[in-house]
Structure formats: C-alpha cells, structure tokens
Amino acid sequence: MEQFAHPSATYQQRRTVQLLIEEGERTRIPDWEKLHSALTALCSPWRTAGVPLLERGIGRPDMPLTVTDSIVLKVAAQRLTARLRAEQVREEDLLEVRRVHRADWAQYEAARSRQQPEGTTPGFFAAPEGMEARAREQVHAYTGTLAGMLGIIAEVATEARVGRHPF
C-alpha cells in the first residue's frame, strides 16, 4: 500500500486500502474491483471530474508498475496456484521455467544495486532481510516466471485491457 500511496493521500484512503488488503488476505478471496478502485484513488488523490486519470507507477521510471499491472500479477498468481493445486502444469514446463528463472535471477541480482537509485520508490529493489524473506522473494519470482511462460499473465492482462476485468 505504501509503495503506491501518493504523499497527498489521506488517512482514510490509506485505511480503506489497508482494510481491503487485510480482508482479502483473511478470506483468500480479495475484492479486486474494490481494491483496484481504492488503490487508484490512493495513487491519484488529486483526481477531478473530467480530467483523465494519471496513474502513478512504482519501480523504475522506464518500467513503472501500475495498480492495474500489480493486480494483474496477483490474479495471475491465483490462477497459477489453482493450476498447480489441480496438477495441471507439466513437469517439463516446471523444469524449463526453473532453467529460465535461474538465468533471469542471476541477471536481476547483478543489476539490483544499479536499479535501486533509479527506482521511484525507496526500497523497491532492496534485497529483503532474513532467510525466510529471501526464500519468499525467490518463490515469488519463480512463480511470476512460470505464470509468464504459461501465458497466464498475458491472458489476465488482455482481459483487463479489453474491459473484461479479471478483478
């Protein structure tokens, strides 16, 4: 939430997002549409009627991650989890993704320290502290690669782009 929050965002806007995130974590069924709306307001608290939305992004200026992008990735992760639970992912795909992920991760780790100063959000590229946090980061990165290579991210992004919001 704090990564997306504009400095001008109100306490109420922050609290609304926090409660929606907590509810989604508790129920494991986030209300993506409400969360998208609340996060967008948190990012752009200065919006006025008739003025096009200027959505802030986090990360690097040349590759910003928007609210929509972030939710697309979360929805894709949910779909991937459902496929994994149903054992609908081939072992060959898992092994290929592991190979690709290892190479991509090595490049990311090498570039991480250079990306940090370019980032728009403090700490966005910082390495997490502690073994558990590092392991979670690795799993998150691997599943993102898997969802990408299986076409799930593209599928969800297309749904969002054509107005059939997956959230």
C-alpha positions as CSV (number, residue, x, y, z in Angstrom):
1,M,0.0,0.0,0.0
2,E,2.7,2.5,1.0
3,Q,4.5,1.8,-2.3
4,F,1.5,3.1,-4.3
5,A,0.4,5.8,-1.8
6,H,0.8,9.4,-3.1
7,P,2.2,11.7,-0.4
8,S,-1.1,13.7,-0.7
9,A,-3.2,10.6,0.0
10,T,-5.5,11.0,3.1
11,Y,-5.5,8.7,6.1
12,Q,-9.0,7.5,5.1
13,Q,-7.7,6.5,1.6
14,R,-4.8,4.6,3.2
15,R,-7.0,2.9,5.8
16,T,-9.6,1.8,3.1
17,V,-6.8,0.1,1.1
18,Q,-5.3,-1.4,4.2
19,L,-8.7,-2.9,5.3
20,L,-9.4,-4.3,1.8
21,I,-6.0,-5.9,1.7
22,E,-6.4,-7.4,5.2
23,E,-9.9,-8.7,4.3
24,G,-8.6,-10.3,1.1
25,E,-5.8,-12.0,3.0
26,R,-8.1,-13.2,5.7
27,T,-10.7,-14.6,3.3
28,R,-8.3,-15.5,0.5
29,I,-10.9,-14.0,-1.9
30,P,-9.9,-10.4,-2.5
31,D,-12.4,-8.0,-3.9
32,W,-10.1,-7.0,-6.8
33,E,-12.5,-4.4,-8.2
34,K,-12.9,-2.5,-4.9
35,L,-9.1,-2.8,-4.3
36,H,-8.3,-1.5,-7.8
37,S,-10.6,1.5,-7.2
38,A,-9.2,2.2,-3.8
39,L,-5.6,1.8,-4.8
40,T,-6.1,4.0,-7.9
41,A,-7.6,6.7,-5.6
42,L,-4.6,6.3,-3.2
43,C,-2.2,6.8,-6.2
44,S,-4.1,9.7,-7.6
45,P,-5.8,11.5,-4.8
46,W,-5.9,14.8,-6.7
47,R,-8.3,13.5,-9.4
48,T,-11.0,15.8,-10.6
49,A,-14.1,15.0,-12.7
50,G,-13.4,15.2,-16.4
51,V,-9.6,15.0,-16.1
52,P,-8.1,11.8,-17.4
53,L,-6.5,9.5,-14.9
54,L,-2.8,9.9,-14.4
55,E,-1.9,6.7,-12.7
56,R,1.3,6.7,-10.8
57,G,3.6,3.7,-11.1
58,I,6.2,2.3,-8.8
59,G,9.6,0.9,-9.7
60,R,11.9,2.3,-12.4
61,P,10.7,5.3,-14.5
62,D,11.3,3.3,-17.7
63,M,9.3,0.3,-16.4
64,P,6.7,1.5,-14.0
65,L,4.4,-1.0,-12.3
66,T,0.9,0.4,-12.2
67,V,-2.0,-0.6,-9.9
68,T,-3.6,-2.5,-12.8
69,D,-0.3,-4.2,-13.5
70,S,0.1,-5.2,-9.9
71,I,-3.4,-6.6,-9.7
72,V,-3.0,-8.5,-12.9
73,L,0.1,-10.2,-11.5
74,K,-1.8,-11.1,-8.3
75,V,-4.8,-12.5,-10.3
76,A,-2.3,-14.4,-12.5
77,A,-0.7,-15.9,-9.4
78,Q,-4.1,-17.0,-8.1
79,R,-4.8,-18.7,-11.4
80,L,-1.4,-20.3,-11.4
81,T,-1.9,-21.6,-7.9
82,A,-5.2,-23.2,-8.9
83,R,-3.5,-24.9,-11.8
84,L,-0.7,-26.2,-9.6
85,R,-3.1,-27.5,-7.0
86,A,-5.0,-29.3,-9.7
87,E,-1.7,-30.7,-11.1
88,Q,-2.4,-29.0,-14.4
89,V,1.2,-27.9,-15.0
90,R,3.5,-30.3,-16.8
91,E,6.8,-31.3,-15.1
92,E,8.7,-30.3,-18.3
93,D,7.3,-26.8,-18.0
94,L,8.4,-26.6,-14.4
95,L,11.9,-27.6,-15.3
96,E,12.1,-25.3,-18.2
97,V,10.9,-22.4,-16.1
98,R,13.5,-23.3,-13.4
99,R,16.2,-23.0,-16.0
100,V,15.0,-19.7,-17.3
101,H,14.4,-18.3,-13.8
102,R,17.9,-19.2,-12.7
103,A,19.4,-17.2,-15.6
104,D,17.0,-14.3,-15.2
105,W,17.5,-14.2,-11.4
106,A,21.3,-14.1,-11.7
107,Q,20.9,-11.1,-14.1
108,Y,18.5,-9.4,-11.8
109,E,20.8,-9.9,-8.7
110,A,23.7,-8.4,-10.7
111,A,21.7,-5.4,-11.8
112,R,19.8,-4.9,-8.5
113,S,22.2,-2.4,-6.9
114,R,22.2,-0.3,-10.1
115,Q,18.4,-0.2,-10.3
116,Q,17.9,0.9,-6.7
117,P,19.0,4.5,-7.2
118,E,16.9,4.7,-10.4
119,G,13.8,3.5,-8.6
120,T,10.9,5.8,-7.8
121,T,10.0,4.1,-4.6
122,P,12.6,3.8,-1.8
123,G,13.5,0.2,-1.1
124,F,11.7,-1.2,-4.2
125,F,14.8,-3.1,-5.4
126,A,16.4,-3.6,-2.0
127,A,17.1,-7.2,-1.1
128,P,14.9,-8.5,1.7
129,E,16.4,-9.1,5.1
130,G,16.4,-12.6,6.5
131,M,16.5,-16.1,5.1
132,E,12.7,-16.5,5.0
133,A,12.1,-13.2,3.2
134,R,14.8,-14.1,0.6
135,A,13.2,-17.5,0.1
136,R,9.8,-15.9,-0.4
137,E,11.3,-13.4,-2.9
138,Q,12.7,-16.4,-4.9
139,V,9.4,-18.3,-4.9
140,H,7.5,-15.1,-5.9
141,A,10.0,-14.5,-8.8
142,Y,9.8,-18.2,-9.9
143,T,6.0,-18.2,-9.9
144,G,6.0,-15.0,-11.8
145,T,8.2,-16.5,-14.4
146,L,6.1,-19.6,-14.5
147,A,2.8,-17.6,-14.9
148,G,4.5,-15.6,-17.7
149,M,5.8,-18.6,-19.6
150,L,2.5,-20.4,-19.3
151,G,0.7,-17.3,-20.8
152,I,-1.4,-16.7,-17.7
153,I,-0.1,-13.1,-17.2
154,A,-0.8,-12.3,-20.8
155,E,-4.3,-13.8,-20.6
156,V,-5.2,-11.8,-17.5
157,A,-3.7,-8.6,-18.9
158,T,-5.7,-9.0,-22.1
159,E,-8.9,-9.4,-20.1
160,A,-8.1,-6.3,-18.1
161,R,-7.2,-4.3,-21.3
162,V,-10.4,-5.2,-23.2
163,G,-12.6,-4.3,-20.2
164,R,-13.4,-7.8,-19.0
165,H,-11.7,-7.1,-15.7
166,P,-10.5,-10.2,-14.1
167,F,-10.8,-8.4,-10.9
